[in-house]
Amino acid sequence: MNPLRSFAEHVEWLEELRTVEEEWWLNPIANGKWSLGEIVSHFLSWDLFVIHHRVPYFLEHQAFTEDVAEAEKMNQDASRYAKSGVSKSQLLEEAIRTRNRLIQQVEIIPEDWWIHPFKYKTKTMMFAAYIEGLVQHDKHHQDLIILFLKSQPIMPNRCSLSRMVAQKNEFPRK
């Protein structure tokens, strides 16, 4: 699937989260797991990271590294932000606006650059593979949210995600 199409579908999916009951927004999706709000904040945080710390390096054909401690701090900060009192509506709006900004940045990258090799950590990879990794990351979290919603007492038409939840019969990849 086209990664830009997947990014656009992610925006549509985030839009549908507006219909999720408020009571579920900050409840963990499983024991020891994040809430829906924390996951959306996680998407927002990582989209901002890619916009500011990946795309510019790629456009300059520079190698970039990822500090594991930095990634963990970003995830903790995302969790804190979701629980800071930011409303569901505001957080979703920020996540949608930021994903759309990321789509705009990625759309301007010339097609032949998608297969241009660059250094990532200790390996060489193509931008297309990096973006596909982001798409799979989105799907992993979407699958977890869908399984959570599937376990909730959702009445038909109470949540527009109902059809997606009803269609989802598989477990997410680990």
DABELTA-V391173 format. One record per pair of residues at least 6 apart in sequence whose C-alpha atoms are under 7 Angstrom apart, sorted by the first residue. I is the first residue (numbers start at 1). J is the second residue. D is the distance in Angstrom with one decimal. If there is no record, write none. Layout:
i={I I}
j={J J}
d={D D}
//
This chain:
i={3 3 3 4 6 7 11 11 14 14 16 16 18 19 19 20 25 25 25 26 26 26 27 28 28 29 29 29 29 36 37 37 38 38 38 40 41 41 41 41 41 42 42 43 44 44 45 45 47 47 47 48 51 57 57 61 63 63 63 64 64 64 65 65 66 114 114 114 115 115 115 116 116 117 117 117 118 118 118 119 140 140 143 144 146 149 150 156}
j={131 132 135 103 135 103 96 99 92 96 160 161 89 159 160 159 35 36 37 35 36 37 35 34 35 35 36 145 148 145 82 88 78 79 82 95 78 79 81 82 91 75 78 95 95 98 74 78 98 99 102 98 102 63 64 118 118 119 120 119 120 121 120 121 121 126 127 128 126 127 128 126 127 124 125 126 124 125 126 125 172 173 172 172 165 165 165 162}
d={6.8 6.3 6.7 6.6 6.6 6.8 5.7 6.9 6.7 6.8 6.3 6.3 6.9 5.3 6.2 5.8 6.4 5.3 5.4 4.9 6.2 5.6 5.0 4.9 3.9 5.3 6.9 6.9 5.5 6.8 5.5 6.9 6.4 4.8 5.1 6.8 5.1 6.7 7.0 5.8 6.9 6.2 5.2 6.8 4.8 6.6 6.8 6.1 6.6 6.3 6.7 6.9 6.0 6.8 6.7 6.8 6.3 4.7 6.2 6.7 5.8 6.9 6.1 5.0 6.7 6.3 4.9 5.0 5.1 6.3 6.3 5.6 6.9 6.1 5.2 4.6 5.4 5.6 6.1 6.4 6.2 6.6 5.5 6.4 5.5 6.7 5.4 6.6}
//
